[in-house]
Amino acid sequence: MIKFGTGGWRAIIADEFTKANLRLLTAGLCSLMTKEGHAGEEICVGYDRRFLSKESAHWIAEVLAGSGFRVRMVNRSSPTPLIMYVVKTAGMPYGMMVTASHNPAVYNGVKVFTAGGRDADLTVTAKIEAEIAGLDAAQIPSIDYDEALRQGLIREENPTNDYIDSILSLVDIDAIKKARLKIALDPMYGVGQTSLRTILMTCRCDLEVIHDRHDTLFGGKLPAPNASTLGMLSHVVTDRACDLGIATDGDADRLGVIDERGDFVHPNTLLVLLYYYLVKYRGWSGPCVRNNSTTHLLDRVAEGLGQHCYEVPVGFKHISAKMKETDAIIGGESSGGLAVQGHISGKDGIYAAALLTEMLAVTGKSISALYREITDAYGELFYREADFSMTPARKSELQKKLFEEKCVPELAGVVRINREDGVKLYFEDGSWVICRFSGTEPLLRMAAEAASGAQAEGYIAAWRDLLQL
């Protein structure tokens, strides 16, 4: 029952997300770590604000302690990137975070991190699944949490200050102070509020904060910072004359932005803006990485700046691995996650927000003005996307059609088809369209990009007609 997707293991609470399955998952990881020679080492465990997250983290810690591992428990709800930071800086072999990220409130899950604070890749998660398959649920060792705490097998701490200081050391605090920016902040009832508020106030930004209380139902909305969920943040930006609106998802590894006009800034645009800023204004040099559903404008900008852009499958583990392989300075995805060289290897919405704030301060330009600077130089592309709910039977039917029968819509100008992750068609004019199953939710996702919105929408319509959606 425990199958890792592109962003860890996620399941519906009281269905597959149960104490029994958490114990199995943890025991599987313990077995793998022991085989890899990590017996007795210290492992960091953290949790977000979701229902049962704290309790789940304690159940995980009990199995780790019972299996002979030492546990460093972050003793307050925390951002996912903070746990990755601890794994990296403490030299730990693994770390675990209880979160379902931006999924609906009925979900919870676990993300596993490997040495260096990286998302566990497919090889590692497959090994964990294999270990789980050989376990007897009745034979999983564990020690009561409070008893393990008394014995020193579990150590509670709050490393938030170290994490915040690490981010402040990477941005131009003086430039941000001088800019006197006014920023609206929406942590979406998640775990990003403490770190973001502290960082921005240290930089003397004037803050307007909404949705910062603890609500396991996330205000009845999806805790994903997108155009449909950030309406209130947009109103705050325009009503209070803010320079910028910042939102983070449930576990604060993804970023959403509202510009000075109150318009939602697509994550594609953010990735392009930050890469352009790092190379053009900071003077950095190096390639960039994106997944196969993210804008190709990034490729144009990279080429125009004498650099290269690499494409990988969806899943931040692929972006992290490619960044390490190519020494890339930034990597990101169209869903709002990005990583920057010199920080942790995974996505971090809090650091991205701090860097975006620095970008406005240093350039002295608004987000819309800076993006016009880019499109004036490299042209503009129009991105469209669509999601479709899938039942297991419907998914199986469409998988057969896509990957066994290899059906694709009849469209002119196709020069290449890539089936590495879904089915992506590349056209001779530089446009593209992709159809793929989500690795975290029961959805079929489509995305397309072209010289006009109508052209991109036409590509998606062709796929819809073919698959009868």
C-alpha positions in Angstrom: 0.0 0.0 0.0 2.9 2.4 0.6 4.1 3.7 -2.8 6.2 6.8 -3.1 5.3 9.4 -5.7 7.1 12.4 -7.1 6.9 14.2 -3.7 7.2 11.5 -1.1 4.4 9.3 0.2 0.9 10.8 0.5 -2.4 9.3 1.4 -5.8 10.1 2.8 -5.9 10.2 6.6 -7.6 7.1 8.1 -7.5 5.4 4.8 -3.9 4.6 3.9 -2.4 7.2 6.1 -2.5 5.3 9.4 -0.3 4.7 12.4 0.3 1.1 11.2 1.5 2.3 7.8 3.7 5.0 9.3 5.4 2.4 11.5 5.9 0.2 8.4 7.4 3.0 6.4 9.7 4.0 9.2 10.8 0.4 9.8 11.5 0.0 6.1 13.8 3.0 6.2 15.4 1.7 9.3 16.1 -1.7 7.7 17.6 0.1 4.6 19.8 2.4 6.8 21.1 -0.5 8.8 22.1 -2.4 5.5 23.8 0.8 4.3 25.9 1.0 7.4 24.1 3.8 9.2 23.0 1.9 12.3 22.8 4.0 15.4 23.2 7.4 13.6 21.1 10.5 14.2 18.0 11.2 12.1 16.1 14.4 12.0 12.3 14.3 12.1 9.9 17.2 11.6 6.2 17.9 11.0 3.9 20.6 9.6 0.5 21.9 10.9 -1.7 19.2 9.3 -4.1 17.0 11.3 -2.1 14.3 13.1 1.3 15.6 11.9 2.8 16.0 15.4 1.5 12.6 16.6 2.7 11.0 13.4 6.2 12.4 13.9 6.2 11.0 17.4 5.1 7.5 16.1 8.0 7.7 13.6 10.4 8.6 16.3 9.3 5.7 18.5 10.2 3.2 15.7 13.5 4.9 14.9 14.5 4.8 18.6 13.3 1.2 18.9 15.5 0.3 16.0 18.6 1.8 17.6 18.7 5.2 15.9 19.0 8.5 17.6 16.3 11.0 16.8 16.6 14.8 16.6 13.0 15.9 16.8 12.2 19.5 15.8 9.8 20.3 18.6 7.5 22.7 16.7 5.7 22.6 13.4 8.3 23.7 10.8 8.9 24.2 7.1 10.1 21.3 5.1 13.2 23.2 3.9 14.2 23.6 7.6 14.4 19.8 8.0 16.4 19.5 4.8 18.7 22.2 6.2 19.3 20.3 9.4 20.0 17.0 7.5 22.5 18.9 5.3 24.3 20.9 8.0 24.4 18.1 10.6 25.7 15.6 8.0 22.9 13.1 8.6 22.3 10.2 6.3 18.5 10.6 6.2 15.7 12.8 7.5 11.9 12.6 7.6 9.2 15.2 7.4 5.5 14.6 8.1 3.6 16.6 5.5 1.4 16.3 2.4 2.7 19.7 1.1 0.0 21.4 -1.0 -2.5 18.4 -1.1 -6.0 18.9 0.3 -6.5 18.8 4.1 -7.7 15.2 4.1 -4.2 14.1 3.1 -1.1 13.7 5.1 2.2 12.0 4.2 6.0 11.6 4.6 8.9 13.1 2.7 12.3 11.3 3.0 15.5 13.2 2.6 19.0 11.7 1.9 22.5 13.0 2.8 23.0 16.6 1.8 19.3 17.4 2.5 18.1 16.1 -0.9 14.8 14.6 -1.8 15.1 10.8 -1.8 15.3 9.8 -5.5 13.5 6.9 -7.2 16.3 4.5 -6.4 16.1 5.2 -2.7 12.3 5.1 -2.5 12.2 1.8 -4.4 14.6 0.3 -1.9 12.4 1.5 1.0 9.4 0.0 -0.6 11.3 -3.3 -1.1 12.3 -3.3 2.6 8.7 -2.7 3.6 7.5 -5.6 1.6 9.6 -8.0 3.7 8.5 -6.7 7.1 6.2 -8.3 9.6 4.0 -5.5 11.0 3.8 -7.3 14.4 7.5 -7.4 14.8 8.4 -3.7 14.4 10.4 -2.5 17.5 9.5 0.7 19.1 10.0 2.6 22.4 7.4 4.9 24.0 8.2 8.5 23.0 8.4 9.9 26.5 10.6 7.0 27.7 12.9 7.4 24.7 13.1 11.1 25.5 14.1 10.3 29.1 16.7 7.9 27.9 18.2 10.5 25.5 17.3 8.4 22.4 15.2 11.3 21.3 16.4 14.9 21.6 14.0 17.8 21.0 15.3 21.1 19.6 14.2 24.1 17.6 16.8 25.0 14.9 14.7 27.8 13.4 17.1 30.5 14.3 20.0 28.8 12.5 17.9 28.2 9.4 16.8 31.9 9.4 20.4 33.1 9.9 21.5 31.0 7.0 19.0 32.6 4.7 19.9 36.1 5.9 23.5 35.4 5.2 22.6 34.8 1.5 20.7 38.0 0.8 21.6 41.7 0.6 20.0 42.8 3.9 21.3 46.4 3.5 19.8 46.8 0.0 16.4 45.5 1.2 16.5 47.9 4.2 17.1 50.9 2.0 14.3 50.0 -0.4 11.7 50.2 2.4 9.4 47.7 0.8 5.8 47.0 1.8 4.9 43.4 1.6 1.7 41.4 2.1 2.3 37.9 3.5 0.0 34.9 3.3 1.4 31.7 4.8 -1.9 30.0 4.0 -2.4 28.7 7.6 0.8 26.7 7.1 4.3 26.7 8.6 6.0 29.5 6.8 4.8 32.5 8.9 7.5 32.5 11.6 10.5 32.3 9.3 9.2 34.6 6.7 8.0 37.2 9.1 11.3 37.2 11.0 13.4 37.5 7.8 11.3 40.3 6.3 11.1 42.2 9.5 14.9 41.9 10.0 15.2 43.5 6.6 12.8 46.3 7.8 10.0 45.5 5.4 6.6 46.8 6.3 4.3 43.7 6.6 0.6 43.0 6.2 0.0 39.4 7.3 -3.1 37.3 6.7 -4.0 33.6 7.3 -1.3 33.0 9.9 -3.3 31.1 12.6 -3.2 27.3 12.9 -6.0 25.7 10.9 -5.8 22.1 9.9 -8.5 22.7 7.3 -6.5 25.5 5.7 -9.5 27.9 5.7 -11.4 25.4 3.6 -9.1 25.9 0.6 -6.3 24.0 -1.0 -3.0 25.1 0.7 -1.4 25.7 -2.7 -0.4 29.3 -3.7 -2.1 29.7 -7.1 -4.3 32.1 -8.9 -7.5 30.6 -7.5 -6.4 30.6 -3.8 -4.7 34.0 -3.5 -7.6 36.3 -4.1 -7.5 37.8 -0.6 -3.8 38.4 -0.9 -4.3 40.2 -4.2 -6.9 42.5 -2.5 -4.5 43.2 0.4 -1.7 44.1 -2.1 -3.9 46.6 -4.0 -5.8 48.0 -1.0 -2.7 48.6 1.1 -0.5 49.7 -1.9 2.1 46.9 -1.3 5.1 46.4 -3.5 4.7 42.6 -3.4 2.5 39.8 -2.1 4.1 36.6 -1.0 2.4 33.2 -0.2 3.9 29.8 0.8 2.1 26.5 0.6 1.3 24.2 3.5 4.9 23.2 4.2 6.5 26.3 2.8 8.6 24.7 0.1 6.6 26.4 -2.6 6.2 30.1 -3.4 3.2 32.1 -4.8 3.5 35.7 -5.7 1.1 38.7 -6.4 2.7 41.6 -8.2 2.2 45.3 -7.4 -0.9 45.5 -9.6 -2.6 42.6 -7.7 -2.0 40.1 -10.5 -0.9 36.5 -9.8 2.6 35.9 -11.0 2.9 32.4 -12.5 5.7 30.2 -11.0 7.1 30.0 -14.6 7.6 33.7 -14.5 9.2 33.7 -11.1 11.7 31.1 -12.2 12.6 33.1 -15.3 12.8 36.4 -13.2 15.1 34.9 -10.6 17.5 33.2 -13.0 17.7 36.4 -15.1 18.4 38.4 -11.9 21.1 36.1 -10.6 23.0 36.2 -13.9 22.3 39.7 -15.2 22.3 41.7 -11.9 24.2 39.5 -9.4 26.8 38.4 -12.0 26.5 34.7 -11.4 27.3 32.3 -14.2 25.9 28.8 -14.8 23.1 26.7 -16.3 19.6 26.3 -15.0 17.3 23.3 -14.7 13.5 22.9 -15.2 11.1 20.0 -15.4 9.3 19.0 -18.5 6.1 20.9 -17.7 7.8 24.3 -17.1 8.3 27.2 -19.4 10.8 27.1 -22.3 11.2 30.9 -22.0 13.8 29.9 -19.4 15.7 28.1 -22.3 15.6 31.3 -24.3 16.9 33.4 -21.4 19.7 31.0 -20.7 20.8 30.9 -24.3 20.7 34.7 -24.5 22.9 34.9 -21.5 25.4 32.4 -22.9 24.2 29.6 -20.6 22.2 26.3 -21.0 18.9 25.0 -19.7 18.4 21.3 -18.8 15.1 19.5 -18.9 14.2 16.7 -16.4 11.1 14.7 -15.5 8.6 16.1 -12.9 9.7 15.6 -9.3 12.1 17.8 -7.5 14.5 14.9 -6.8 15.3 15.1 -10.6 15.9 18.8 -10.5 18.2 18.5 -7.5 20.2 15.7 -9.1 20.6 17.6 -12.3 21.7 20.8 -10.5 24.4 18.8 -8.7 25.5 17.1 -11.9 25.7 20.3 -14.0 26.6 22.8 -11.2 23.4 24.7 -12.1 22.7 28.0 -10.2 18.9 27.5 -10.1 16.3 24.9 -10.8 12.5 25.0 -10.6 9.1 23.8 -11.6 5.8 25.2 -12.8 4.1 24.4 -9.5 6.1 26.9 -7.6 9.1 25.1 -6.2 12.7 26.2 -6.9 16.2 25.8 -5.5 19.2 28.1 -5.7 22.8 27.2 -5.6 24.6 27.7 -2.2 21.5 26.8 -0.1 19.8 23.5 0.4 19.4 21.1 -2.6 15.6 21.0 -2.4 13.0 23.6 -3.0 12.6 26.4 -0.4 9.7 28.9 -0.7 11.1 31.0 2.2 14.6 31.5 0.7 13.0 32.1 -2.7 10.8 34.8 -1.2 13.8 36.5 0.4 15.7 36.4 -2.9 12.7 37.9 -4.7 12.5 40.7 -2.2 16.2 41.4 -2.8 15.6 41.4 -6.5 13.1 44.3 -6.2 15.4 46.2 -3.8 18.5 45.9 -5.9 17.0 46.5 -9.3 14.6 49.2 -8.1 12.0 47.8 -10.5 8.6 46.2 -10.0 8.0 42.6 -10.9 6.0 43.6 -14.0 8.6 46.1 -15.2 11.4 43.5 -14.8 9.4 40.9 -16.7 8.8 43.4 -19.5 12.6 43.8 -19.6 12.9 40.1 -20.2 10.1 39.7 -22.8 11.4 42.8 -24.7 14.7 41.0 -25.1 13.6 37.4 -25.5 9.9 37.4 -26.6 6.9 36.1 -24.8 5.4 32.7 -24.6 1.8 31.8 -23.4 1.3 29.0 -21.0 -1.9 27.1 -20.4 -2.7 24.1 -18.2 -5.6 21.8 -17.2 -6.2 19.0 -14.7 -8.6 16.1 -14.8 -9.7 13.9 -11.9 -9.0 10.2 -12.4 -10.5 7.1 -10.9 -8.2 4.0 -10.8 -10.1 2.4 -13.6 -10.0 5.5 -15.8 -6.3 6.0 -15.1 -5.6 2.4 -16.1 -7.6 2.8 -19.3 -5.7 6.0 -20.3 -2.3 4.6 -19.4 -2.9 1.8 -21.8 -3.9 4.3 -24.5 -1.0 6.5 -23.9 1.9 4.1 -23.2 0.9 0.8 -24.9 -1.1 2.0 -27.9 1.1 5.1 -28.0 -1.8 7.3 -29.1 -1.2 11.0 -29.7 -3.4 13.7 -31.3 -2.8 14.5 -34.9 -1.1 17.9 -34.8 1.0 19.5 -37.5 4.6 20.4 -36.9 5.6 17.8 -34.3 9.4 17.2 -34.4 9.8 15.0 -31.4 7.9 12.9 -28.9 9.2 12.2 -25.4 7.6 9.5 -23.2 10.1 9.6 -20.3 7.5 11.2 -18.0 4.0 11.3 -19.6 3.8 12.2 -23.3 5.4 15.5 -24.5 5.1 16.7 -28.0 7.7 19.3 -29.3 6.9 21.4 -32.3 9.1 22.9 -34.9 8.2 26.5 -33.9 9.4 25.9 -30.3 5.9 25.3 -28.8 5.1 22.1 -26.8 2.3 20.2 -25.0 2.5 17.5 -22.4 0.0 15.0 -20.9 1.1 13.2 -17.7 -0.4 11.6 -14.6 0.3 13.4 -11.3 2.7 11.6 -8.9 1.0 13.1 -5.8 -2.7 13.3 -6.6 -5.3 11.3 -8.7 -5.1 13.7 -11.6 -4.2 13.8 -15.2 -2.3 17.0 -15.9 -1.9 18.8 -19.2 0.3 21.8 -20.0 1.1 23.6 -23.2 3.1 26.7 -24.3 3.1 28.5 -27.6 3.3 31.9 -29.2 -0.3 32.6 -28.4 -2.8 31.6 -25.8 -5.2 30.3 -28.4 -2.5 28.0 -29.9 -1.6 26.6 -26.5 -5.3 26.0 -25.7 -5.7 24.3 -29.0 -3.0 21.8 -28.1 -4.8 20.9 -24.9 -8.2 20.7 -26.7 -6.6 18.2 -29.1 -5.5 16.0 -26.2 -9.0 16.3 -24.5 -10.7 15.2 -27.7 -8.4 12.2 -28.2 -8.8 11.0 -24.6 -12.5 12.0 -24.4 -12.1 14.2 -21.4 
